Amino acid sequence: MTGPTVAVPQLAVADLRPKRNAATIRERTGALPDDVRVALFPEYALTGFVADDRVADAALTRPAALDHLAPVAADNDVDVLAGYVERDGETLYNAAAYVRPDGTHAVYRKRHLWGGEASMLEAGSDRVVVETPAGDAGLLTCYDLNFVGESAAMTDAGVDALFVVGAWPAAHSENWRLLCRARALDGVRWLVGAGRTGRRDVPGARQATYAGRSLVVRPDGAVAAALGRDERDLTFALDREVLDEQRAFVGAVDAD
């Protein structure tokens, strides 16, 4: 017996161009196979990011972000997870919205900021677990993977999967892969990581090359499926039996 199919349409992000990114998300989701139940897009998928005042102009209020994502979810009958810079009054956050076809949603704000983010954004405070076709899933963003406390909290919550949106630097891509494997293994759960690919090449901003390397990791820490840096779709079924068998074998988490 297999479980629900998840997809990562790995893509390059157009920094500071929300309308263009929204169109790309809509197009890539529409091209996915009919059996896909969840589509994950990377960190800042809607807005991109630069560590200067221009990011405030690209930032989206929560209603504006949902206006982009809710029709995509509804039209394709698929849950959608995508990152963006969120504006709440004068405060900006690194956010990721999980949106279902019926319009219900949850938003996670990244708790651990990295590099230039800390000068422009506020850290979130709440951990977020969402009900998904693959069971309860904890939401994490990129650098959150480095913090074992986040993984432990999700283990205590008994999540069946971690859904991770990332924009990992290409120069450190092995760390991304290692941390994704560790976070799946230490909580005995599936992990789906959506990595940004391509480059950031915005005048006056620091250039960056992104790792891509989106992946699915099994509850035993083995990589089940992975991409390189191409803009391609990764699809994989998260088998509930695999999860239950590994939990029973390890004995750390009771199988249902």
C-alpha positions, 0 to 999 in steps of 0.5 A: 500500500502506498501513500499520498504523492508529494511533489517539489517543482524545483525552480529558480526564483525571480527576486523582488518580482512577486507577480512573475513568481506567482505565475511560475508557481501556477504554471508548474503546479498545473503541470503536475500529475493528477495524483499529486496531493501536496506541492512544495515550493522553496523559501521565498518562492513568491517574493525572493529576498535581498538584504536591503530596503527593496525587500519591503516593496516586494513583501506581501501581506498574508491576504495578498500571499493567500490570494496568489496561492489559494486559487492554485490549490483550488484549481488543481485540488492540491495542497500548496506550500510556498515561502515569501516575505510577509509584511505585518504592519511595518514588520517583515517575516520570512514566512511559508504558507500552507494552503489547501484546496478548500482555502484553509491555511496555516502560516509558519514564520521562520524562527532562526534567521540567517545572514542578512535576514537578521538585519531586515526581518523579525524571527517568528515565535511559533512552531507550526504543525499542519494536517496534510494528506501525509499525516501531521507535518511540521513546517521548517525553513532552511536554517531551522534545520541546524537547530536540534531543538526544533527537531526535538519539538517536532518529535514531541509533537509526533509529526509524520513528516517534516516539510522544509522550504529552503534556499541553501547556498550551493557551496554548502549543499552537502550540509543541506543534504546531511541535515535533511537526512539527520532530521528525518532520522532523529524523529523517524519520519518522512522529510520533504525538502524543497530547495531553490535553484538558480542564482540571485543576480540583483543589481546592488545586492550580494549575488548568490548561487543556490543548491537546488537538490530538493529531496525526499528522505525516508524515516531511516535517514536514507535518501529516497529521491533527489534532484540536482540543480535543474528546474525539474519536478520531483514526485514521490509517494510517502508510504505509511507502511514504511513509516510504521515499519521503521517506527516499530523497528526503532521503538522510539516512536509508537506506530499507529 
